Amino acid sequence: MALVPLLVAALFLSVSPIVARIADRRLARRVAVSCATAATVLSAVPSPADQLVPLPGARMSGLVAVATPDGTARSVVTVTCMAGLLAVAMSPLASHPPVTLARILRLLAISSAAAAVRHGGWSVVLWALSAWLVWAELRRRDSDDGLDRLFAVYHVPSVLLFGVGTVLTAAGPPAAGTVLVVLGILIRSAAVPVHGWHPRFVARTPMGVVVAFGTAPIGMLTQLDLFSTRLPASLAHETALAGGLTAVVAAVFAVVQNEARRALAFLMMSQAGLVAFGLGGDSPVAVSGAVLTWQASALALAGFAMSLAALEARRGALSLATPGGNFARTPLLAVAFLLCGLAVAGFPLSPGFAGGHLLAHGSVTGFPLGWLAPAVAAGVNGMTVMRCFLALFAGSRTHSGERDLVPLEAYALMIVIGTLLIGAVLPVIT
Protein backbone atom coordinates (compact mmCIF):
# COMPACT_ATOMS: atom_id res chain seq x y z
CA MET A 1 0.00 0.00 0.00
CA ALA A 2 1.04 3.62 -0.54
CA LEU A 3 1.44 5.30 2.86
CA VAL A 4 0.76 8.97 2.15
CA PRO A 5 -2.51 8.39 0.22
CA LEU A 6 -3.63 6.16 3.09
CA LEU A 7 -2.95 8.97 5.58
CA VAL A 8 -4.85 11.41 3.37
CA ALA A 9 -7.84 9.04 3.26
CA ALA A 10 -7.74 8.71 7.05
CA LEU A 11 -7.68 12.51 7.44
CA PHE A 12 -10.75 13.01 5.25
CA LEU A 13 -12.61 10.18 6.95
CA SER A 14 -11.85 11.37 10.48
CA VAL A 15 -12.93 14.98 9.84
CA SER A 16 -16.15 14.15 7.97
CA PRO A 17 -18.24 13.24 11.07
CA ILE A 18 -17.07 16.44 12.77
CA VAL A 19 -18.28 18.50 9.82
CA ALA A 20 -21.61 16.67 9.73
CA ARG A 21 -22.34 17.59 13.37
CA ILE A 22 -21.64 21.34 13.01
CA ALA A 23 -24.86 23.36 12.91
CA ASP A 24 -23.36 26.57 11.48
CA ARG A 25 -22.96 26.13 7.73
CA ARG A 26 -20.19 28.69 7.41
CA LEU A 27 -18.18 27.08 10.19
CA ALA A 28 -18.73 23.63 8.67
CA ARG A 29 -17.41 24.86 5.34
CA ARG A 30 -14.35 26.43 6.96
CA VAL A 31 -13.55 23.17 8.76
CA ALA A 32 -13.95 21.23 5.50
CA VAL A 33 -11.68 23.69 3.69
CA SER A 34 -9.05 23.37 6.42
CA CYS A 35 -9.20 19.58 6.09
CA ALA A 36 -8.87 19.70 2.28
CA THR A 37 -5.98 22.15 2.56
CA ALA A 38 -4.13 19.92 5.04
CA ALA A 39 -4.74 16.90 2.80
CA THR A 40 -3.39 18.75 -0.23
CA VAL A 41 -0.24 19.77 1.62
CA LEU A 42 0.23 16.25 2.98
CA SER A 43 -0.12 14.72 -0.47
CA ALA A 44 2.23 17.21 -2.16
CA VAL A 45 5.08 17.49 0.33
CA PRO A 46 7.89 14.92 -0.09
CA SER A 47 7.95 12.26 2.62
CA PRO A 48 10.09 9.26 3.67
CA ALA A 49 7.63 7.04 1.79
CA ASP A 50 9.14 8.33 -1.45
CA GLN A 51 12.45 6.66 -0.54
CA LEU A 52 11.06 3.16 -0.09
CA VAL A 53 12.59 0.49 -2.30
CA PRO A 54 10.07 -1.62 -4.26
CA LEU A 55 9.85 -5.16 -2.94
CA PRO A 56 9.08 -8.26 -5.01
CA GLY A 57 5.36 -8.92 -5.15
CA ALA A 58 4.49 -5.62 -3.51
CA ARG A 59 0.73 -6.00 -3.82
CA MET A 60 -1.88 -7.12 -1.36
CA SER A 61 -1.97 -10.90 -1.15
CA GLY A 62 -4.54 -12.35 1.20
CA LEU A 63 -4.16 -10.47 4.47
CA VAL A 64 -0.58 -9.36 3.81
CA ALA A 65 0.16 -5.83 2.64
CA VAL A 66 3.56 -4.46 1.69
CA ALA A 67 4.43 -0.76 1.77
CA THR A 68 5.62 0.52 -1.60
CA PRO A 69 6.81 3.87 -2.99
CA ASP A 70 3.88 6.21 -3.48
CA GLY A 71 4.78 6.95 -7.12
CA THR A 72 1.72 7.53 -9.30
CA ALA A 73 -0.58 7.35 -6.29
CA ARG A 74 0.85 10.61 -4.92
CA SER A 75 0.10 12.61 -8.06
CA VAL A 76 -3.40 11.11 -8.32
CA VAL A 77 -4.19 11.94 -4.69
CA THR A 78 -2.78 15.46 -5.00
CA VAL A 79 -5.05 16.16 -7.97
CA THR A 80 -8.00 14.67 -6.09
CA CYS A 81 -7.31 16.77 -2.99
CA MET A 82 -7.04 19.98 -5.00
CA ALA A 83 -10.30 19.27 -6.80
CA GLY A 84 -11.85 18.50 -3.42
CA LEU A 85 -10.55 21.79 -2.03
CA LEU A 86 -12.45 23.62 -4.76
CA ALA A 87 -15.55 21.48 -4.14
CA VAL A 88 -15.80 22.51 -0.49
CA ALA A 89 -14.37 26.06 -0.66
CA MET A 90 -16.72 27.19 -3.44
CA SER A 91 -19.79 25.20 -2.41
CA PRO A 92 -22.83 27.49 -2.02
CA LEU A 93 -24.15 27.42 1.54
CA ALA A 94 -27.79 27.07 0.49
CA SER A 95 -27.27 23.82 -1.45
CA HIS A 96 -24.43 22.36 0.63
CA PRO A 97 -25.45 21.82 4.26
CA PRO A 98 -22.94 20.21 6.64
CA VAL A 99 -24.18 16.70 5.88
CA THR A 100 -23.46 17.25 2.17
CA LEU A 101 -19.98 18.63 2.91
CA ALA A 102 -19.32 15.55 5.04
CA ARG A 103 -20.30 13.28 2.14
CA ILE A 104 -17.94 15.18 -0.14
CA LEU A 105 -15.09 14.54 2.30
CA ARG A 106 -16.01 10.85 2.42
CA LEU A 107 -15.99 10.66 -1.37
CA LEU A 108 -12.52 12.20 -1.33
CA ALA A 109 -11.46 9.65 1.31
CA ILE A 110 -12.66 6.83 -0.94
CA SER A 111 -10.73 8.21 -3.91
CA SER A 112 -7.57 8.51 -1.81
CA ALA A 113 -8.00 4.99 -0.44
CA ALA A 114 -8.36 3.67 -3.98
CA ALA A 115 -4.95 5.11 -4.78
CA ALA A 116 -3.47 3.83 -1.51
CA VAL A 117 -4.29 0.14 -1.95
CA ARG A 118 -4.28 -1.42 -5.42
CA HIS A 119 -6.29 -4.61 -5.11
CA GLY A 120 -9.27 -5.89 -7.10
CA GLY A 121 -11.52 -6.66 -4.15
CA TRP A 122 -10.67 -3.36 -2.48
CA SER A 123 -11.55 -1.47 -5.67
CA VAL A 124 -14.95 -3.18 -5.86
CA VAL A 125 -15.80 -2.20 -2.27
CA LEU A 126 -14.73 1.41 -2.80
CA TRP A 127 -16.56 1.58 -6.13
CA ALA A 128 -19.79 0.47 -4.42
CA LEU A 129 -19.29 2.80 -1.44
CA SER A 130 -18.81 5.87 -3.62
CA ALA A 131 -21.97 5.11 -5.61
CA TRP A 132 -23.91 4.50 -2.39
CA LEU A 133 -22.79 7.82 -0.89
CA VAL A 134 -23.99 9.74 -3.94
CA TRP A 135 -27.28 7.82 -3.99
CA ALA A 136 -27.78 8.67 -0.30
CA GLU A 137 -27.24 12.35 -1.08
CA LEU A 138 -29.80 12.19 -3.90
CA ARG A 139 -32.27 10.50 -1.54
CA ARG A 140 -31.73 13.26 1.04
CA ARG A 141 -33.08 15.96 -1.25
CA ASP A 142 -36.69 17.06 -0.84
CA SER A 143 -37.37 16.85 -4.59
CA ASP A 144 -39.28 13.80 -5.81
CA ASP A 145 -37.98 13.86 -9.38
CA GLY A 146 -36.80 10.25 -9.40
CA LEU A 147 -33.14 11.14 -9.84
CA ASP A 148 -32.09 8.72 -7.09
CA ARG A 149 -33.90 5.89 -8.88
CA LEU A 150 -32.38 6.81 -12.23
CA PHE A 151 -28.92 6.87 -10.63
CA ALA A 152 -29.50 3.41 -9.13
CA VAL A 153 -30.74 1.98 -12.44
CA TYR A 154 -27.35 2.71 -13.99
CA HIS A 155 -24.94 2.35 -11.09
CA VAL A 156 -26.19 -0.89 -9.54
CA PRO A 157 -25.43 -2.73 -12.82
CA SER A 158 -22.14 -0.82 -13.07
CA VAL A 159 -21.04 -2.04 -9.61
CA LEU A 160 -22.21 -5.59 -10.34
CA LEU A 161 -20.43 -5.74 -13.69
CA PHE A 162 -17.27 -4.39 -12.14
CA GLY A 163 -17.45 -6.80 -9.20
CA VAL A 164 -18.24 -9.93 -11.20
CA GLY A 165 -15.66 -8.97 -13.80
CA THR A 166 -13.01 -8.52 -11.12
CA VAL A 167 -13.75 -12.00 -9.72
CA LEU A 168 -13.66 -13.61 -13.17
CA THR A 169 -10.43 -11.83 -14.05
CA ALA A 170 -8.75 -13.25 -10.95
CA ALA A 171 -10.29 -16.72 -10.79
CA GLY A 172 -12.05 -17.46 -14.06
CA PRO A 173 -11.87 -16.63 -17.76
CA PRO A 174 -9.82 -13.41 -17.73
CA ALA A 175 -11.10 -12.26 -21.12
CA ALA A 176 -14.76 -12.44 -20.06
CA GLY A 177 -13.96 -10.77 -16.75
CA THR A 178 -12.11 -7.96 -18.45
CA VAL A 179 -15.08 -7.29 -20.75
CA LEU A 180 -17.40 -6.97 -17.75
CA VAL A 181 -14.99 -4.67 -15.91
CA VAL A 182 -14.70 -2.38 -18.94
CA LEU A 183 -18.50 -2.27 -19.30
CA GLY A 184 -18.83 -1.27 -15.66
CA ILE A 185 -16.25 1.48 -16.12
CA LEU A 186 -17.97 2.81 -19.25
CA ILE A 187 -21.31 3.10 -17.40
CA ARG A 188 -19.73 5.03 -14.55
CA SER A 189 -17.85 7.24 -17.04
CA ALA A 190 -21.17 8.02 -18.81
CA ALA A 191 -19.94 6.77 -22.17
CA VAL A 192 -22.34 6.88 -25.11
CA PRO A 193 -24.92 5.22 -25.17
CA VAL A 194 -25.05 4.47 -21.40
CA HIS A 195 -25.01 8.15 -20.40
CA GLY A 196 -28.70 8.76 -19.72
CA TRP A 197 -28.15 9.35 -16.00
CA HIS A 198 -25.39 11.93 -16.31
CA PRO A 199 -27.06 15.12 -17.69
CA ARG A 200 -29.83 14.99 -15.08
CA PHE A 201 -27.32 14.14 -12.37
CA VAL A 202 -25.19 17.21 -13.09
CA ALA A 203 -28.24 19.44 -13.54
CA ARG A 204 -29.87 18.63 -10.19
CA THR A 205 -27.13 17.53 -7.78
CA PRO A 206 -25.13 19.83 -5.48
CA MET A 207 -22.11 20.80 -7.55
CA GLY A 208 -19.59 19.82 -4.89
CA VAL A 209 -20.90 16.25 -5.00
CA VAL A 210 -20.71 16.26 -8.80
CA VAL A 211 -17.07 17.34 -8.69
CA ALA A 212 -16.07 14.89 -5.94
CA PHE A 213 -17.75 11.97 -7.72
CA GLY A 214 -16.72 13.00 -11.24
CA THR A 215 -13.03 13.38 -10.49
CA ALA A 216 -12.74 10.16 -8.49
CA PRO A 217 -9.79 8.23 -9.93
CA ILE A 218 -11.16 4.75 -9.19
CA GLY A 219 -12.12 4.07 -12.79
CA MET A 220 -8.89 5.53 -14.15
CA LEU A 221 -6.71 3.51 -11.76
CA THR A 222 -8.56 0.34 -12.69
CA GLN A 223 -8.12 1.04 -16.38
CA LEU A 224 -4.40 1.63 -15.88
CA ASP A 225 -4.15 -1.74 -14.11
CA LEU A 226 -6.02 -3.39 -16.98
CA PHE A 227 -3.97 -1.83 -19.71
CA SER A 228 -0.68 -2.41 -17.92
CA THR A 229 -1.38 -6.11 -18.50
CA ARG A 230 -2.21 -5.32 -22.15
CA LEU A 231 -5.77 -6.14 -23.10
CA PRO A 232 -6.52 -8.13 -26.24
CA ALA A 233 -6.13 -5.82 -29.21
CA SER A 234 -9.78 -6.13 -30.23
CA LEU A 235 -11.10 -5.10 -26.82
CA ALA A 236 -8.60 -2.26 -26.50
CA HIS A 237 -9.65 -0.96 -29.91
CA GLU A 238 -13.33 -1.16 -28.99
CA THR A 239 -12.70 0.74 -25.76
CA ALA A 240 -10.79 3.42 -27.65
CA LEU A 241 -13.59 3.61 -30.22
CA ALA A 242 -16.21 4.04 -27.47
CA GLY A 243 -14.08 6.73 -25.84
CA GLY A 244 -13.49 8.61 -29.09
CA LEU A 245 -17.16 8.42 -30.02
CA THR A 246 -18.18 9.70 -26.58
CA ALA A 247 -15.67 12.56 -26.75
CA VAL A 248 -16.96 13.82 -30.10
CA VAL A 249 -20.70 13.20 -29.60
CA ALA A 250 -20.71 14.73 -26.11
CA ALA A 251 -18.78 17.75 -27.37
CA VAL A 252 -21.40 18.31 -30.09
CA PHE A 253 -24.24 17.99 -27.59
CA ALA A 254 -22.52 20.40 -25.18
CA VAL A 255 -22.20 23.22 -27.68
CA VAL A 256 -25.95 23.32 -28.44
CA GLN A 257 -27.26 23.29 -24.86
CA ASN A 258 -29.16 26.29 -23.54
CA GLU A 259 -28.77 25.35 -19.87
CA ALA A 260 -25.34 25.93 -18.36
CA ARG A 261 -25.40 22.81 -16.18
CA ARG A 262 -26.32 20.53 -19.08
CA ALA A 263 -23.50 22.00 -21.13
CA LEU A 264 -21.17 21.20 -18.23
CA ALA A 265 -22.51 17.63 -18.08
CA PHE A 266 -21.66 16.93 -21.71
CA LEU A 267 -18.32 18.69 -21.36
CA MET A 268 -17.44 16.30 -18.53
CA MET A 269 -18.54 13.35 -20.65
CA SER A 270 -16.33 14.50 -23.51
CA GLN A 271 -13.27 14.68 -21.26
CA ALA A 272 -13.95 11.24 -19.83
CA GLY A 273 -14.23 9.92 -23.38
CA LEU A 274 -10.82 11.36 -24.26
CA VAL A 275 -9.27 9.56 -21.27
CA ALA A 276 -10.86 6.25 -22.32
CA PHE A 277 -9.71 6.85 -25.90
CA GLY A 278 -6.10 7.21 -24.80
CA LEU A 279 -6.15 4.24 -22.44
CA GLY A 280 -7.48 2.06 -25.24
CA GLY A 281 -4.67 2.97 -27.62
CA ASP A 282 -1.84 0.68 -28.63
CA SER A 283 0.86 3.20 -27.82
CA PRO A 284 2.36 4.12 -24.43
CA VAL A 285 2.32 7.69 -25.75
CA ALA A 286 -1.49 7.59 -25.92
CA VAL A 287 -1.71 6.17 -22.39
CA SER A 288 0.56 8.97 -21.15
CA GLY A 289 -1.68 11.46 -22.92
CA ALA A 290 -4.71 9.94 -21.18
CA VAL A 291 -3.08 10.31 -17.76
CA LEU A 292 -2.08 13.91 -18.42
CA THR A 293 -5.53 14.68 -19.82
CA TRP A 294 -7.13 13.29 -16.67
CA GLN A 295 -4.83 15.31 -14.42
CA ALA A 296 -5.53 18.54 -16.31
CA SER A 297 -9.26 18.02 -16.81
CA ALA A 298 -9.86 16.96 -13.19
CA LEU A 299 -8.51 20.29 -11.94
CA ALA A 300 -9.87 22.42 -14.76
CA LEU A 301 -13.34 20.88 -14.68
CA ALA A 302 -13.47 21.32 -10.91
CA GLY A 303 -12.63 25.02 -11.31
CA PHE A 304 -15.06 25.47 -14.20
CA ALA A 305 -17.90 23.64 -12.43
CA MET A 306 -17.47 25.36 -9.06
CA SER A 307 -17.18 28.78 -10.72
CA LEU A 308 -20.46 27.97 -12.43
CA ALA A 309 -21.97 26.97 -9.07
CA ALA A 310 -20.73 30.20 -7.46
CA LEU A 311 -22.30 32.27 -10.24
CA GLU A 312 -25.51 30.26 -10.01
CA ALA A 313 -25.70 30.93 -6.27
CA ARG A 314 -25.48 34.66 -7.02
CA ARG A 315 -27.93 34.82 -9.94
CA GLY A 316 -30.13 31.73 -9.85
CA ALA A 317 -30.58 29.30 -12.75
CA LEU A 318 -28.19 30.11 -15.59
CA SER A 319 -29.31 30.15 -19.21
CA LEU A 320 -27.11 30.32 -22.29
CA ALA A 321 -29.96 31.31 -24.57
CA THR A 322 -29.65 35.03 -23.87
CA PRO A 323 -26.35 36.82 -23.15
CA GLY A 324 -26.20 38.34 -19.69
CA GLY A 325 -23.78 39.35 -17.01
CA ASN A 326 -21.31 42.17 -16.80
CA PHE A 327 -17.60 41.35 -16.97
CA ALA A 328 -16.59 44.64 -15.37
CA ARG A 329 -18.54 43.86 -12.18
CA THR A 330 -17.19 40.32 -11.61
CA PRO A 331 -13.76 40.31 -13.31
CA LEU A 332 -12.05 37.80 -11.01
CA LEU A 333 -14.82 35.22 -11.30
CA ALA A 334 -15.01 35.76 -15.07
CA VAL A 335 -11.25 35.32 -15.60
CA ALA A 336 -11.14 32.23 -13.39
CA PHE A 337 -14.10 30.75 -15.29
CA LEU A 338 -12.43 31.42 -18.63
CA LEU A 339 -8.99 30.11 -17.65
CA CYS A 340 -10.41 26.88 -16.25
CA GLY A 341 -12.64 26.46 -19.29
CA LEU A 342 -9.78 26.89 -21.75
CA ALA A 343 -7.74 24.39 -19.75
CA VAL A 344 -10.63 21.92 -20.04
CA ALA A 345 -10.69 22.37 -23.81
CA GLY A 346 -6.93 21.84 -24.02
CA PHE A 347 -6.05 25.18 -25.56
CA PRO A 348 -2.37 26.12 -25.99
CA LEU A 349 -0.56 27.18 -22.82
CA SER A 350 -2.58 24.70 -20.77
CA PRO A 351 -1.55 21.21 -19.61
CA GLY A 352 -4.56 19.80 -21.43
CA PHE A 353 -2.93 20.89 -24.70
CA ALA A 354 0.05 18.61 -24.05
CA GLY A 355 -2.31 15.76 -23.17
CA GLY A 356 -4.32 16.23 -26.36
CA HIS A 357 -1.14 16.31 -28.43
CA LEU A 358 -0.01 13.01 -26.91
CA LEU A 359 -3.44 11.48 -27.51
CA ALA A 360 -3.39 12.44 -31.18
CA HIS A 361 0.25 11.45 -31.67
CA GLY A 362 -0.16 8.10 -29.91
CA SER A 363 -3.27 7.13 -31.85
CA VAL A 364 -1.71 7.46 -35.29
CA THR A 365 -0.16 3.97 -35.24
CA GLY A 366 -3.19 1.95 -34.15
CA PHE A 367 -5.87 4.24 -35.55
CA PRO A 368 -4.83 6.12 -38.70
CA LEU A 369 -7.78 8.50 -38.36
CA GLY A 370 -7.92 8.34 -34.58
CA TRP A 371 -6.27 11.74 -34.18
CA LEU A 372 -9.52 13.30 -35.43
CA ALA A 373 -11.33 12.44 -32.18
CA PRO A 374 -9.19 14.54 -29.78
CA ALA A 375 -8.81 17.29 -32.40
CA VAL A 376 -12.54 17.61 -33.08
CA ALA A 377 -13.48 17.25 -29.40
CA ALA A 378 -10.99 19.95 -28.35
CA GLY A 379 -12.21 22.37 -31.02
CA VAL A 380 -15.91 21.93 -30.23
CA ASN A 381 -15.30 22.01 -26.47
CA GLY A 382 -13.48 25.30 -26.96
CA MET A 383 -16.58 26.65 -28.69
CA THR A 384 -18.70 25.52 -25.72
CA VAL A 385 -16.41 27.25 -23.24
CA MET A 386 -16.44 30.52 -25.16
CA ARG A 387 -20.21 30.36 -25.63
CA CYS A 388 -20.66 29.88 -21.88
CA PHE A 389 -18.26 32.70 -21.08
CA LEU A 390 -19.87 35.20 -23.46
CA ALA A 391 -23.39 34.26 -22.38
CA LEU A 392 -22.69 34.45 -18.65
CA PHE A 393 -20.21 37.32 -18.40
CA ALA A 394 -20.89 39.59 -21.39
CA GLY A 395 -23.72 41.10 -23.35
CA SER A 396 -25.46 43.11 -20.66
CA ARG A 397 -24.90 46.49 -19.04
CA THR A 398 -27.08 45.64 -16.07
CA HIS A 399 -25.83 44.12 -12.84
CA SER A 400 -28.01 42.20 -10.42
CA GLY A 401 -25.77 43.02 -7.47
CA GLU A 402 -23.78 39.80 -7.29
CA ARG A 403 -20.40 39.95 -5.62
CA ASP A 404 -17.12 39.01 -7.17
CA LEU A 405 -15.03 36.21 -5.67
CA VAL A 406 -14.98 36.15 -1.88
CA PRO A 407 -11.63 35.43 -0.16
CA LEU A 408 -12.33 31.70 0.39
CA GLU A 409 -13.27 31.19 -3.26
CA ALA A 410 -10.29 33.21 -4.48
CA TYR A 411 -7.97 31.16 -2.25
CA ALA A 412 -9.04 27.81 -3.71
CA LEU A 413 -9.08 29.05 -7.31
CA MET A 414 -5.65 30.65 -6.94
CA ILE A 415 -4.14 27.29 -5.93
CA VAL A 416 -5.77 25.34 -8.76
CA ILE A 417 -5.21 27.91 -11.51
CA GLY A 418 -1.61 28.39 -10.37
CA THR A 419 -1.08 24.64 -10.62
CA LEU A 420 -2.61 24.59 -14.10
CA LEU A 421 -0.36 27.44 -15.27
CA ILE A 422 2.76 25.77 -13.85
CA GLY A 423 1.68 22.48 -15.38
CA ALA A 424 1.38 24.15 -18.76
CA VAL A 425 5.07 25.04 -18.64
CA LEU A 426 6.29 21.84 -16.98
CA PRO A 427 3.79 19.04 -17.77
CA VAL A 428 4.87 16.01 -15.75
CA ILE A 429 3.43 12.52 -16.03
CA THR A 430 4.18 10.27 -13.08
Sequence and secondary structure as in RCSB ss.txt:
>XXXX:A:sequence
MALVPLLVAALFLSVSPIVARIADRRLARRVAVSCATAATVLSAVPSPADQLVPLPGARMSGLVAVATPDGTARS
VVTVTCMAGLLAVAMSPLASHPPVTLARILRLLAISSAAAAVRHGGWSVVLWALSAWLVWAELRRRDSDDGLDRL
FAVYHVPSVLLFGVGTVLTAAGPPAAGTVLVVLGILIRSAAVPVHGWHPRFVARTPMGVVVAFGTAPIGMLTQLD
LFSTRLPASLAHETALAGGLTAVVAAVFAVVQNEARRALAFLMMSQAGLVAFGLGGDSPVAVSGAVLTWQASALA
LAGFAMSLAALEARRGALSLATPGGNFARTPLLAVAFLLCGLAVAGFPLSPGFAGGHLLAHGSVTGFPLGWLAPA
VAAGVNGMTVMRCFLALFAGSRTHSGERDLVPLEAYALMIVIGTLLIGAVLPVIT
>XXXX:A:secstr
 BHHHHHHHHHHHHHHHHHHT   HHHHHHHHHHHHHHHHHHHHS  GGGG    TT S BTTB   B  THHHH
HHHHHHHHHHHHHHT  TTT  HHHHHHHHHHHHHHHHHHH   HHHHHHHHHHHHHHHHHHHHHSS  SSHHHH
HHHHHHHHHHHHHHHHHHHHHS HHHHHHHHHHHHHHHTT TTS THHHHHHHHS HHHHHHHHT  HHHHHHHH
HHHT   HHHHHHHHHHHHHHHHHHHHHHHT SBHHHHHHHHHHHHHHHHHHHHTSSSHHHHHHHHHHHHHHHHH
HHHHHHHHHHHHHHHSS BSSS    TTTSHHHHHHHHHHHHHHHT TTSHHHHHHHHHHHHHHHH TTTTHHHH
HHHHHHHHHHHHHHHHHHSS S         HHHHHHHHHHHHHHHHHHHS    
